[in-house]
Amino acid sequence: MQDDVKLLSENELALINALQLRPRGSWTELGRALGVDPVTVARRWSRLAGRGEAWVTFSPGPRLFDQVCVAFTEIDCGPGEAAAVASALSDHPHMITIERAAGAYDLLATVAARDLAAMSRYTLDVLPTVAGVRAVRTRIVTHMFTEGGRWRIAALAPAQRAQLTAPSSVPVSSSSAHAITPFDRALLAFLACDGRASHQQLATGLAVSPATVKRRLDQLARLGLFRFRCDFARPLGGWPVSATFWATVPPGDLPDTGHALIRLPETRNCAAVTGTHNLVLQASLHSVTDVLRFETHLATAHPSLYIAERVITLRHEKLLGHVLDPDCRSVGVIPPDIWSDPVCHDSRSCGEGTIRTP
């Protein structure tokens, strides 16, 4: 981060925290919790979003992971080619998140596809053909304990949080048997760019009625397939360090350990994976020295957990479809479309129908 970059204010962080709890809440209810009028809230958000310092987008729901295939993919690049590879891969709709890593690999990517067969085609046939890629190693997620959309900052008082978390959200259906339709994919492409777009705005873009949009969004939430999240430029808000821990846990302890780890306030992503190590944990931290503190806590609280490798992210290139600048501001959107066929027609870019917004 540049020395002259302005950090987010306490009021801005409070608004971000409020939107993490109620991403599509009205300006009235958000203002009520924050103790300011709706016009002020809307103006603050307009400034944040206009600078790319915060944004609302859709997030995978708990039932979506039952239907799709997700993987953490390590990518080695040729000397001096990591930046070009990351830029090329950012245009891929199956590349959900891309990180430049200070570790044994150059890039760590979160990849998603509609099933294992599509994941195989993408990681075996597509990625190795991208110019600059030297090696690809894929760890399939066998269970996602939590993903980044559930991570919260603590910028609100308990009473404020209570206003935004009650009443409880729509109960998630226990059924996971539901197909994502072409209409859903088009709807999610709009929401990837602006998760606070009104029903009318979405309806206009999709040439349907607002009632149709609302009904479908409610169904997707009820089915547990999608929800909304508020992301922000974490270095500007006091969380400049992201760390990935590759760990091994006895299989019998893995469920309890995973569910305990997701209760830690630092945890963003936690998943059981295939490979030499069966658990990955990604944390957001305030400083590099917090990495050792956090790892020490893990070792003390979970004696059966062995951390084999810890990697600090040097730069986030992409976060859930949003292309980021060096300070993690959103500068464009490649809407994730994990249901598309992962076919590459040349070595520079894969995927059709992707868009980049200024």
VOPAGU-2260 file (C-alpha; in pm, 1 decimal, decimal comma):
REM VOPAGU-2260
SITE   aa  ch    i         X         Y         Z
SITE  MET   A    0       0,0       0,0       0,0
SITE  GLN   A    1     127,3     346,0     -91,1
SITE  ASP   A    2     209,4     577,0     200,1
SITE  ASP   A    3     -23,9     848,7      69,3
SITE  VAL   A    4    -328,1     619,2      37,6
SITE  LYS   A    5    -615,7     734,5     256,3
SITE  LEU   A    6    -743,5     472,8     500,4
SITE  LEU   A    7   -1113,6     414,2     554,5
SITE  SER   A    8   -1272,9     620,3     830,4
SITE  GLU   A    9   -1454,6     479,8    1133,1
SITE  ASN   A   10   -1786,8     588,5     981,6
SITE  GLU   A   11   -1704,8     408,5     657,7
SITE  LEU   A   12   -1603,2      91,9     841,7
SITE  ALA   A   13   -1925,8     106,2    1042,0
SITE  LEU   A   14   -2125,3     125,1     718,8
SITE  ILE   A   15   -1931,0    -166,2     572,1
SITE  ASN   A   16   -1999,2    -372,4     885,0
SITE  ALA   A   17   -2369,0    -284,5     861,0
SITE  LEU   A   18   -2376,2    -397,0     498,5
SITE  GLN   A   19   -2197,0    -719,5     587,4
SITE  LEU   A   20   -2491,2    -791,2     815,4
SITE  ARG   A   21   -2761,3    -658,6     582,7
SITE  PRO   A   22   -2614,6    -631,7     229,7
SITE  ARG   A   23   -2941,8    -528,6      64,5
SITE  GLY   A   24   -3089,1    -342,0     360,2
SITE  SER   A   25   -3265,9     -13,2     291,4
SITE  TRP   A   26   -3091,4     313,7     361,2
SITE  THR   A   27   -3356,4     376,3     625,3
SITE  GLU   A   28   -3284,3      62,5     827,6
SITE  LEU   A   29   -2909,9      99,9     783,5
SITE  GLY   A   30   -2928,9     463,2     890,2
SITE  ARG   A   31   -3138,4     374,1    1191,8
SITE  ALA   A   32   -2872,6     130,5    1313,5
SITE  LEU   A   33   -2590,2     375,7    1242,1
SITE  GLY   A   34   -2767,3     672,8    1398,5
SITE  VAL   A   35   -2766,5     888,8    1084,7
SITE  ASP   A   36   -3025,2     982,9     825,5
SITE  PRO   A   37   -3079,9     769,0     512,0
SITE  VAL   A   38   -2946,2    1038,0     278,4
SITE  THR   A   39   -2613,9    1046,5     463,7
SITE  VAL   A   40   -2584,6     666,7     450,4
SITE  ALA   A   41   -2658,1     660,6      78,9
SITE  ARG   A   42   -2404,3     936,7      14,4
SITE  ARG   A   43   -2132,2     756,5     212,0
SITE  TRP   A   44   -2197,0     435,4      21,9
SITE  SER   A   45   -2194,1     614,5    -312,6
SITE  ARG   A   46   -1847,9     752,0    -234,4
SITE  LEU   A   47   -1714,6     415,6    -120,0
SITE  ALA   A   48   -1854,7     227,0    -418,0
SITE  GLY   A   49   -1749,9     498,1    -662,1
SITE  ARG   A   50   -1388,6     469,4    -546,5
SITE  GLY   A   51   -1406,0      89,4    -563,2
SITE  GLU   A   52   -1327,9      68,3    -192,6
SITE  ALA   A   53   -1636,3    -138,4    -105,6
SITE  TRP   A   54   -1894,1    -332,4    -300,6
SITE  VAL   A   55   -2187,5    -567,9    -255,3
SITE  THR   A   56   -2204,1    -883,2    -462,0
SITE  PHE   A   57   -2356,8   -1228,5    -445,0
SITE  SER   A   58   -2196,6   -1506,4    -245,5
SITE  PRO   A   59   -2232,3   -1886,5    -262,0
SITE  GLY   A   60   -2485,9   -2029,3     -20,9
SITE  PRO   A   61   -2426,8   -2346,4     183,8
SITE  ARG   A   62   -2623,9   -2568,8     -55,9
SITE  LEU   A   63   -2436,1   -2455,8    -363,5
SITE  PHE   A   64   -2126,8   -2642,4    -246,2
SITE  ASP   A   65   -2332,3   -2963,7    -261,7
SITE  GLN   A   66   -2385,0   -2909,3    -633,3
SITE  VAL   A   67   -2058,0   -2776,0    -772,7
SITE  CYS   A   68   -1688,4   -2858,6    -758,4
SITE  VAL   A   69   -1449,3   -2614,0    -589,8
SITE  ALA   A   70   -1070,6   -2636,1    -573,1
SITE  PHE   A   71    -767,8   -2449,6    -444,4
SITE  THR   A   72    -521,3   -2447,1    -732,0
SITE  GLU   A   73    -151,1   -2369,8    -704,4
SITE  ILE   A   74       4,5   -2231,9   -1022,4
SITE  ASP   A   75     374,9   -2202,5   -1101,9
SITE  CYS   A   76     475,4   -1944,9   -1362,8
SITE  GLY   A   77     784,7   -1881,0   -1567,6
SITE  PRO   A   78    1036,5   -1624,6   -1439,6
SITE  GLY   A   79     882,5   -1278,6   -1440,8
SITE  GLU   A   80     553,1   -1404,1   -1586,6
SITE  ALA   A   81     329,3   -1420,8   -1278,5
SITE  ALA   A   82     173,1   -1078,0   -1337,4
SITE  ALA   A   83      86,2   -1155,3   -1699,6
SITE  VAL   A   84     -55,2   -1495,3   -1606,0
SITE  ALA   A   85    -267,2   -1344,5   -1328,1
SITE  SER   A   86    -398,9   -1081,3   -1568,4
SITE  ALA   A   87    -489,9   -1343,5   -1827,5
SITE  LEU   A   88    -655,5   -1571,6   -1573,6
SITE  SER   A   89    -859,0   -1284,5   -1429,2
SITE  ASP   A   90   -1074,5   -1296,7   -1742,1
SITE  HIS   A   91   -1168,6   -1661,4   -1679,8
SITE  PRO   A   92   -1518,6   -1699,7   -1532,3
SITE  HIS   A   93   -1409,7   -2014,3   -1345,4
SITE  MET   A   94   -1131,4   -1824,0   -1165,7
SITE  ILE   A   95   -1316,0   -1698,3    -859,6
SITE  THR   A   96   -1021,1   -1558,9    -662,1
SITE  ILE   A   97    -653,8   -1513,7    -755,9
SITE  GLU   A   98    -372,4   -1436,4    -510,6
SITE  ARG   A   99      -3,1   -1365,5    -569,6
SITE  ALA   A  100     171,3   -1572,0    -303,0
SITE  ALA   A  101     492,2   -1557,5    -102,4
SITE  GLY   A  102     541,2   -1931,7     -99,2
SITE  ALA   A  103     637,1   -2236,5    -299,9
SITE  TYR   A  104     398,5   -2136,7    -580,6
SITE  ASP   A  105     342,1   -1809,4    -766,3
SITE  LEU   A  106     -37,3   -1798,4    -769,2
SITE  LEU   A  107    -307,9   -1947,8    -551,2
SITE  ALA   A  108    -648,5   -1955,7    -716,6
SITE  THR   A  109    -990,8   -2054,9    -597,3
SITE  VAL   A  110   -1152,8   -2230,4    -891,2
SITE  ALA   A  111   -1512,1   -2348,1    -931,1
SITE  ALA   A  112   -1682,7   -2556,6   -1198,1
SITE  ARG   A  113   -2020,1   -2722,4   -1232,6
SITE  ASP   A  114   -1886,5   -3071,2   -1159,0
SITE  LEU   A  115   -1568,4   -3276,2   -1127,9
SITE  ALA   A  116   -1558,3   -3347,1   -1502,3
SITE  ALA   A  117   -1564,2   -2974,8   -1582,7
SITE  MET   A  118   -1302,0   -2909,6   -1314,7
SITE  SER   A  119   -1082,4   -3175,8   -1472,5
SITE  ARG   A  120   -1112,1   -3018,0   -1816,5
SITE  TYR   A  121   -1032,0   -2675,3   -1681,4
SITE  THR   A  122    -732,0   -2770,7   -1467,6
SITE  LEU   A  123    -589,7   -3040,8   -1698,2
SITE  ASP   A  124    -667,1   -2906,6   -2045,3
SITE  VAL   A  125    -719,1   -2530,3   -2015,8
SITE  LEU   A  126    -487,1   -2391,8   -1748,8
SITE  PRO   A  127    -165,8   -2561,5   -1873,7
SITE  THR   A  128    -215,2   -2395,6   -2216,3
SITE  VAL   A  129    -213,1   -2039,9   -2076,5
SITE  ALA   A  130     107,4   -1863,6   -2175,5
SITE  GLY   A  131     349,3   -1846,3   -1882,4
SITE  VAL   A  132     197,2   -2131,3   -1680,4
SITE  ARG   A  133     459,6   -2393,2   -1591,4
SITE  ALA   A  134     274,0   -2623,0   -1351,1
SITE  VAL   A  135     -72,9   -2665,2   -1200,9
SITE  ARG   A  136    -154,9   -2850,8    -876,6
SITE  THR   A  137    -516,8   -2886,3    -772,7
SITE  ARG   A  138    -661,9   -2961,1    -428,8
SITE  ILE   A  139   -1032,4   -3045,4    -449,6
SITE  VAL   A  140   -1256,2   -2916,5    -170,7
SITE  THR   A  141   -1437,6   -3208,5      -9,6
SITE  HIS   A  142   -1622,0   -2991,9     241,9
SITE  MET   A  143   -1642,8   -2614,6     277,3
SITE  PHE   A  144   -1673,2   -2522,4     644,0
SITE  THR   A  145   -1703,8   -2151,9     568,6
SITE  GLU   A  146   -1630,8   -1903,9     289,7
SITE  GLY   A  147   -1532,2   -1539,7     287,2
SITE  GLY   A  148   -1884,2   -1400,8     269,7
SITE  ARG   A  149   -1936,9   -1496,0     634,4
SITE  TRP   A  150   -1637,5   -1296,6     762,3
SITE  ARG   A  151   -1723,2    -984,7     963,4
SITE  ILE   A  152   -1536,8    -685,7    1097,4
SITE  ALA   A  153   -1624,6    -556,4    1445,9
SITE  ALA   A  154   -1699,4    -190,8    1375,0
SITE  LEU   A  155   -2048,1    -178,7    1530,7
SITE  ALA   A  156   -2164,8    -188,1    1890,1
SITE  PRO   A  157   -2362,6    -497,3    1999,1
SITE  ALA   A  158   -2689,3    -304,2    2001,0
SITE  GLN   A  159   -2628,7    -186,3    1645,1
SITE  ARG   A  160   -2549,2    -537,6    1528,1
SITE  ALA   A  161   -2866,8    -664,7    1695,2
SITE  GLN   A  162   -3077,4    -420,5    1490,4
SITE  LEU   A  163   -2933,3    -558,1    1168,9
SITE  THR   A  164   -2935,6    -929,7    1250,9
SITE  ALA   A  165   -3297,0    -951,6    1370,7
SITE  PRO   A  166   -3529,5   -1086,3    1255,9
SITE  SER   A  167   -3338,9   -1392,2    1136,8
SITE  SER   A  168   -3296,6   -1453,5     767,2
SITE  VAL   A  169   -3511,7   -1687,7     560,3
SITE  PRO   A  170   -3465,5   -2050,3     673,6
SITE  VAL   A  171   -3253,5   -2251,3     432,9
SITE  SER   A  172   -3429,4   -2546,1     271,6
SITE  SER   A  173   -3281,4   -2887,2     347,0
SITE  SER   A  174   -3316,7   -2981,2     -19,2
SITE  SER   A  175   -3012,5   -2932,7    -239,8
SITE  ALA   A  176   -3165,3   -3074,1    -558,4
SITE  HIS   A  177   -3222,0   -2766,9    -772,9
SITE  ALA   A  178   -3073,3   -2674,4   -1106,2
SITE  ILE   A  179   -2933,3   -2330,3   -1180,6
SITE  THR   A  180   -3117,7   -2198,3   -1485,3
SITE  PRO   A  181   -2995,2   -1971,7   -1765,7
SITE  PHE   A  182   -3209,3   -1697,4   -1610,7
SITE  ASP   A  183   -3029,2   -1746,6   -1278,9
SITE  ARG   A  184   -2693,2   -1713,4   -1450,8
SITE  ALA   A  185   -2797,9   -1387,4   -1617,8
SITE  LEU   A  186   -2938,7   -1257,9   -1289,2
SITE  LEU   A  187   -2618,2   -1342,0   -1102,6
SITE  ALA   A  188   -2408,3   -1168,6   -1368,0
SITE  PHE   A  189   -2591,5    -842,8   -1292,0
SITE  LEU   A  190   -2563,9    -897,6    -916,5
SITE  ALA   A  191   -2189,4    -966,0    -944,3
SITE  CYS   A  192   -2149,7    -609,1   -1067,3
SITE  ASP   A  193   -2395,1    -451,1    -823,4
SITE  GLY   A  194   -2539,3    -662,7    -545,5
SITE  ARG   A  195   -2755,0    -368,8    -431,6
SITE  ALA   A  196   -2924,2    -322,0    -767,6
SITE  SER   A  197   -3297,8    -279,1    -713,5
SITE  HIS   A  198   -3556,0    -528,9    -833,5
SITE  GLN   A  199   -3660,4    -272,4   -1093,6
SITE  GLN   A  200   -3305,1    -224,7   -1221,3
SITE  LEU   A  201   -3254,4    -599,7   -1246,4
SITE  ALA   A  202   -3591,3    -643,9   -1414,4
SITE  THR   A  203   -3508,7    -381,2   -1674,4
SITE  GLY   A  204   -3178,4    -548,1   -1755,9
SITE  LEU   A  205   -3335,4    -891,8   -1780,8
SITE  ALA   A  206   -3658,6    -782,7   -1957,0
SITE  VAL   A  207   -3884,2    -933,9   -1691,1
SITE  SER   A  208   -4106,0    -794,3   -1416,7
SITE  PRO   A  209   -3971,8    -682,1   -1077,0
SITE  ALA   A  210   -4199,1    -942,1    -916,3
SITE  THR   A  211   -4026,3   -1216,3   -1116,3
SITE  VAL   A  212   -3684,9   -1097,5   -1000,2
SITE  LYS   A  213   -3791,5   -1076,4    -635,7
SITE  ARG   A  214   -3956,1   -1416,5    -643,2
SITE  ARG   A  215   -3647,6   -1580,6    -791,3
SITE  LEU   A  216   -3405,8   -1411,1    -550,3
SITE  ASP   A  217   -3620,7   -1525,1    -259,0
SITE  GLN   A  218   -3622,2   -1880,1    -396,0
SITE  LEU   A  219   -3244,2   -1887,5    -437,5
SITE  ALA   A  220   -3200,3   -1766,2     -79,4
SITE  ARG   A  221   -3453,9   -2013,7      56,8
SITE  LEU   A  222   -3280,8   -2298,5    -127,6
SITE  GLY   A  223   -2948,2   -2192,6      25,7
SITE  LEU   A  224   -2785,7   -2151,1    -314,6
SITE  PHE   A  225   -2690,9   -1785,5    -292,4
SITE  ARG   A  226   -2678,0   -1494,0     -52,7
SITE  PHE   A  227   -2517,7   -1151,0     -55,7
SITE  ARG   A  228   -2195,8   -1015,7      88,0
SITE  CYS   A  229   -2019,8    -682,8     128,8
SITE  ASP   A  230   -1649,6    -681,6      47,0
SITE  PHE   A  231   -1404,3    -395,4      79,6
SITE  ALA   A  232   -1041,4    -303,2      21,1
SITE  ARG   A  233    -913,0    -474,5     332,9
SITE  PRO   A  234    -568,9    -303,4     343,1
SITE  LEU   A  235    -747,7      32,7     359,9
SITE  GLY   A  236    -955,4     -86,4     653,8
SITE  GLY   A  237    -675,4    -221,3     871,5
SITE  TRP   A  238    -652,1    -581,8     748,3
SITE  PRO   A  239    -355,8    -569,6     507,1
SITE  VAL   A  240    -240,5    -928,4     565,6
SITE  SER   A  241    -401,6   -1243,2     428,7
SITE  ALA   A  242    -246,7   -1575,0     523,8
SITE  THR   A  243    -313,1   -1928,9     405,6
SITE  PHE   A  244    -235,0   -2221,5     635,4
SITE  TRP   A  245    -208,4   -2573,7     493,9
SITE  ALA   A  246    -264,2   -2821,1     775,1
SITE  THR   A  247    -309,6   -3188,1     853,4
SITE  VAL   A  248    -569,2   -3309,1    1102,1
SITE  PRO   A  249    -652,6   -3671,3    1192,3
SITE  PRO   A  250    -959,4   -3756,5     980,2
SITE  GLY   A  251   -1166,4   -3833,8    1287,6
SITE  ASP   A  252   -1096,6   -3484,8    1426,9
SITE  LEU   A  253   -1150,3   -3296,0    1102,9
SITE  PRO   A  254   -1523,6   -3208,7    1137,9
SITE  ASP   A  255   -1491,7   -3080,5    1495,4
SITE  THR   A  256   -1170,2   -2893,3    1418,5
SITE  GLY   A  257   -1314,3   -2730,5    1109,0
SITE  HIS   A  258   -1626,2   -2612,9    1289,3
SITE  ALA   A  259   -1414,0   -2475,5    1575,3
SITE  LEU   A  260   -1186,0   -2283,8    1337,3
SITE  ILE   A  261   -1472,2   -2102,9    1165,8
SITE  ARG   A  262   -1566,9   -1943,2    1498,1
SITE  LEU   A  263   -1234,9   -1755,1    1508,2
SITE  PRO   A  264   -1283,2   -1389,4    1407,6
SITE  GLU   A  265    -977,8   -1403,1    1177,4
SITE  THR   A  266   -1105,8   -1695,5     968,5
SITE  ARG   A  267   -1229,1   -1613,6     618,6
SITE  ASN   A  268   -1217,0   -1949,6     442,2
SITE  CYS   A  269   -1184,8   -2297,2     586,4
SITE  ALA   A  270   -1220,1   -2620,1     390,7
SITE  ALA   A  271   -1133,8   -2987,7     390,6
SITE  VAL   A  272    -925,3   -3062,8      81,5
SITE  THR   A  273    -755,8   -3346,1     -99,7
SITE  GLY   A  274    -380,5   -3382,3    -119,5
SITE  THR   A  275     -93,7   -3412,6     123,9
SITE  HIS   A  276    -267,8   -3181,9     371,4
SITE  ASN   A  277    -638,3   -3221,4     437,8
SITE  LEU   A  278    -728,6   -2875,7     569,2
SITE  VAL   A  279    -683,0   -2521,6     440,0
SITE  LEU   A  280    -748,6   -2213,5     651,3
SITE  GLN   A  281    -732,1   -1856,9     521,5
SITE  ALA   A  282    -724,2   -1568,6     768,8
SITE  SER   A  283    -737,8   -1189,8     753,9
SITE  LEU   A  284    -490,8   -1027,8     994,1
SITE  HIS   A  285    -379,2    -681,0    1099,7
SITE  SER   A  286      -3,0    -734,2    1060,1
SITE  VAL   A  287     264,7    -981,4     954,4
SITE  THR   A  288     350,3   -1040,4    1321,1
SITE  ASP   A  289      -8,5   -1157,0    1373,0
SITE  VAL   A  290      69,8   -1461,1    1158,0
SITE  LEU   A  291     285,9   -1616,1    1429,8
SITE  ARG   A  292      40,5   -1513,7    1702,3
SITE  PHE   A  293    -248,4   -1672,0    1514,1
SITE  GLU   A  294     -53,4   -1987,9    1434,0
SITE  THR   A  295      52,4   -2021,0    1798,5
SITE  HIS   A  296    -309,9   -1995,0    1905,2
SITE  LEU   A  297    -407,6   -2265,1    1657,3
SITE  ALA   A  298    -137,9   -2498,9    1784,1
SITE  THR   A  299    -233,5   -2441,4    2147,6
SITE  ALA   A  300    -608,9   -2474,3    2100,8
SITE  HIS   A  301    -590,5   -2769,6    1860,7
SITE  PRO   A  302    -298,5   -3000,7    1949,0
SITE  SER   A  303    -392,1   -3254,7    1681,1
SITE  LEU   A  304    -366,5   -2987,9    1407,3
SITE  TYR   A  305     -27,5   -2981,0    1232,9
SITE  ILE   A  306      44,4   -2673,9    1019,0
SITE  ALA   A  307     274,0   -2781,6     740,1
SITE  GLU   A  308     293,3   -2454,6     547,7
SITE  ARG   A  309     195,5   -2095,7     594,9
SITE  VAL   A  310     180,5   -1854,3     300,8
SITE  ILE   A  311     126,7   -1477,8     301,3
SITE  THR   A  312     -60,4   -1322,9      10,0
SITE  LEU   A  313     151,7   -1054,5    -154,1
SITE  ARG   A  314    -135,1    -919,8    -362,7
SITE  HIS   A  315    -495,7   -1006,6    -438,2
SITE  GLU   A  316    -555,0    -987,4    -811,8
SITE  LYS   A  317    -917,7   -1099,9    -804,1
SITE  LEU   A  318   -1177,3   -1156,1    -531,3
SITE  LEU   A  319   -1502,1   -1338,4    -609,3
SITE  GLY   A  320   -1507,0   -1201,1    -961,5
SITE  HIS   A  321   -1388,3    -849,2    -878,0
SITE  VAL   A  322   -1056,3    -750,8   -1033,3
SITE  LEU   A  323    -849,3    -556,1    -780,4
SITE  ASP   A  324    -579,1    -291,1    -792,6
SITE  PRO   A  325    -265,7    -315,1    -568,9
SITE  ASP   A  326    -459,4    -160,7    -276,8
SITE  CYS   A  327    -743,6    -412,5    -325,1
SITE  ARG   A  328    -991,0    -163,8    -471,7
SITE  SER   A  329   -1233,1    -309,1    -723,6
SITE  VAL   A  330   -1150,1    -187,4   -1074,4
SITE  GLY   A  331   -1358,6    -431,8   -1276,5
SITE  VAL   A  332   -1585,8    -733,9   -1262,9
SITE  ILE   A  333   -1569,0   -1068,1   -1441,2
SITE  PRO   A  334   -1897,7   -1227,3   -1331,4
SITE  PRO   A  335   -1831,5   -1585,4   -1219,2
SITE  ASP   A  336   -2005,6   -1834,6   -1445,4
SITE  ILE   A  337   -1900,8   -2171,6   -1314,5
SITE  TRP   A  338   -2169,5   -2348,6   -1518,7
SITE  SER   A  339   -2015,3   -2253,6   -1853,2
SITE  ASP   A  340   -1809,5   -2509,1   -2042,3
SITE  PRO   A  341   -1437,6   -2452,1   -1962,8
SITE  VAL   A  342   -1312,5   -2451,9   -2320,2
SITE  CYS   A  343   -1013,1   -2242,2   -2424,0
SITE  HIS   A  344    -979,9   -2137,2   -2787,3
SITE  ASP   A  345    -642,4   -1968,0   -2742,6
SITE  SER   A  346    -379,6   -1932,6   -2472,1
SITE  ARG   A  347    -466,8   -1575,8   -2379,9
SITE  SER   A  348    -826,8   -1590,2   -2259,2
SITE  CYS   A  349   -1093,8   -1848,3   -2184,1
SITE  GLY   A  350   -1465,3   -1811,2   -2140,4
SITE  GLU   A  351   -1719,1   -1623,6   -2349,8
SITE  GLY   A  352   -1964,9   -1362,8   -2237,6
SITE  THR   A  353   -1753,1   -1219,0   -1958,5
SITE  ILE   A  354   -1760,6    -846,0   -1900,4
SITE  ARG   A  355   -1523,8    -599,8   -1742,3
SITE  THR   A  356   -1662,1    -286,3   -1584,6
SITE  PRO   A  357   -1468,0      31,1   -1512,4
